[in-house]
């Protein structure tokens, strides 16, 4: 079956069939499992986070039926609307939602009240607001520190040498649980370069764990590295979570926000 495109006056997007989505998703899982095997990683040790930004809720529902639980959203307003609708549907109410984009001060309440994870923490001020605004009936928000491992001037994230101070600040916030690090390096042209930059992320991660001296109940267990183009290199370097959108859902219209065929506005990432 072939996908078809829909469009309005402002943008177009690709509409996958259910069969295509599941085929793509299974292909990504196979890539992950093959990389685990090739690099002596424990089977099932790498989580697939399906990045569903700009794609409609019915695509998410298709993947849920196939067994996918974790979904990542970059645009907070769009993600919140999807989450609120999903909560009204029994088949989607148990999903684990990850905020993987930058968080501005005026959006912390939305993230704190709707998401289970926040991957891009690079300022203590934002972390403090998330902790204060996390509803008491919810478990602590799982957070990852974003580290700028390759020194990209346009990238968010703290320099590796500043990760310890931020981590120490996060550990004192009751509404949050520090789970690890996230990296988003610039694309590298060769597999060797991809592995090298992800290896730096792995080294920062394990150095931070050692310097914090965390106990069993505070152990950091998540290193979020790798996307469609470099997930194998990231797994080789030690990633425990890959964030994959394009290889599952296909190409997306930049900054478009779509929910079941309806435009829900735009928001800068």
Secondary structure, 3 states (H helix, E strand, C coil): CCCEEEECCCCEEEECCHHHHHHHHHHHHHHHHHHHHHCCCCCCCCEEEEECCCCCHHHHHHHHHHCCCEEEECCHHHHHHHHHHHCCCHHHCCCEEEECCCCCHHHHHHHHHHCCEEEEECCHHHHHHHHHHCCCCCCCEEEEEEECCCCCCCCCCECHHHHHHHHHHHHCCCCEEEEEEEECCCCCCCHHHHHHHHHHHHHHHHHHHHHHCCCHHHCCCEEECCCCCCHHHHHHHCCCEEEECHHHHCCCCCCCCEECCEECCCCCC
